[in-house]
Amino acid sequence: MTVTARAARVKLILFDVDGVLTDGKILVHGDGTESKVFDIKDGTGIVWARRAGRTVGLLSARRSTATEQRASQLGITVMRQGVANKLDAYNEIMTGLTVTDDEVAYMGDDVLDLPVLMRAGLSAAPADAVEDVRSRVHWVSRAKGGDGAARELVEVILRAQGTWTALVDSYVGEGART
């Protein structure tokens, strides 16, 4: 099955956080707090996916206040952090949302993402994911993690579903009115 055919069926888009929505680096401050850098293009893509009626969620092995804040900013309500087993958390999400594997896109970057990547109807990785992941997924972004990879996946999905052009046109229309 082609990537386009897989993308056309997606209702739920899940992202790993560190290494996908960030470059994987974590700045730990002297007081024990931490900082992460998120790409604005990824955030915009997530907002657009939600506007197009897709559910977007985060699935992370690490717990982070920065991730919670970013999820809140983007209106993401499906989030599992600090999970020892991503597949168990994935199954929990699937049950709660009543979607099938074929209706899920998941982007991960490292070996611990493989169990979920192997189940998702559309598995994806950033360009700088480890080779064991890149060699097993359906689609690899041209962009690195934290540098637009998530946005690129959203665009692939929305184009396959025929909603991308209308979304862009809505912004062009807004500009024409000003």
C-alpha positions, 0 to 999 in steps of 0.5 A, a space after each residue: 500500500 502506498 504512503 498516500 493510501 495509508 495517509 488518507 485513512 488517518 484519523 489520529 496522529 501521534 508523535 513522540 516528543 524528544 527527537 521528533 518535536 524537539 531535536 532531542 536535546 534537553 537543557 537542564 538548569 541548575 535548579 533542576 528545571 529543564 528547557 526544550 526547543 519546539 519548532 513553530 512550524 511543527 506547532 502550526 502543522 499540529 493546529 492545522 491537523 486539529 482544524 481539519 478534524 484530526 486528533 493529535 496526541 503525544 506519546 513520550 517515555 519522559 515526563 516533562 513540564 515543558 511538554 505539558 505546556 506545549 501540548 496545552 498551547 497547541 490544544 493537544 488533549 491526548 497525551 501520555 508521558 512517563 510511560 515505561 511501555 509505549 505499546 501499552 500506552 498506545 493500546 490505552 489511547 486506541 481503546 479510549 478513542 475507538 480507532 483502529 491501527 490503520 487509522 493511526 499515524 505515528 512518528 518516532 525516532 528511536 528503538 523504543 518507538 518500534 513497537 508502536 511504529 510496527 502497529 500504526 497504519 502509517 509509521 514515520 520518522 524524522 530524517 535523523 532518526 536512528 537507522 533501525 527506525 528509518 529502515 522500518 517505517 513507511 515514510 521518512 521526513 526530509 526534515 530532522 526532529 524538532 526542525 519541521 518533521 512533524 509539520 511535513 507529516 501533517 502535510 502528507 496526511 492532509 494532502 492525501 485526505 484532500 484538505 490541505 489546499 482548502 486550508 491554505 486557500 483559507 489563509 490566502 483568502 484572509 490575506 486578500 481581505 486585508 
